Amino acid sequence: MLKPLNPLLHSELRLAIVSILVGVEEADFVYIRKETGATAGNLSVQIDKLQKAGYIDVDKGFRGKMPRTTCRLTEVGRKAFSDYVETLREYIEPR
């Protein structure tokens, strides 16, 4: 029997956010929005969901006078992503 896919990561935008963060130390909101093509409002909601799950850390600050939000993948998030990818492999690899 196949394991269920993590519903939090099965969302296209949340998966995209985590996929971006797995390859970098951190990424700011503007970069993630540009890479995903998401609206600022939708991206903000999805980042909040990932943060509440403990998958990402979010730092809000300023660069000069401009507000800056930076996201970083946590070890919990990294493990969840790894497990998600492994489960997908089980779905697509022949038995």
C-alpha positions, -999 to 999 in steps of 0.1 A, spaced: 0 0 0 13 34 -9 20 60 18 -1 92 15 15 123 2 21 151 27 -10 174 21 9 205 32 36 200 5 12 186 -21 0 222 -27 17 235 -59 28 268 -44 39 254 -11 59 227 -28 75 254 -51 85 275 -20 101 246 -3 118 235 -35 134 269 -39 145 270 -3 160 235 -3 187 247 -27 197 280 -10 206 291 25 178 317 24 156 336 0 137 368 3 100 373 -4 105 392 -36 128 365 -51 103 337 -42 74 357 -56 93 363 -89 103 326 -92 69 312 -84 48 338 -102 25 340 -72 6 371 -60 20 387 -29 -12 379 -10 -12 342 -19 25 338 -13 21 354 21 -6 330 31 13 300 20 45 311 37 25 316 69 12 280 66 47 266 62 60 287 91 32 275 114 40 239 105 77 245 114 89 239 79 104 274 74 117 302 96 107 337 85 126 369 95 111 403 89 134 433 89 146 462 68 172 467 41 178 504 45 143 518 47 127 490 27 109 461 45 125 427 38 111 393 46 136 364 44 127 327 45 149 298 55 141 260 54 143 243 88 155 208 95 118 198 100 111 213 65 141 196 50 130 162 64 94 167 52 106 176 17 129 146 16 101 123 28 77 138 2 102 132 -26 108 96 -14 70 90 -13 67 103 -49 94 79 -60 75 51 -45 45 62 -66 63 63 -99 89 35 -96 78 1 -108 75 -26 -82 
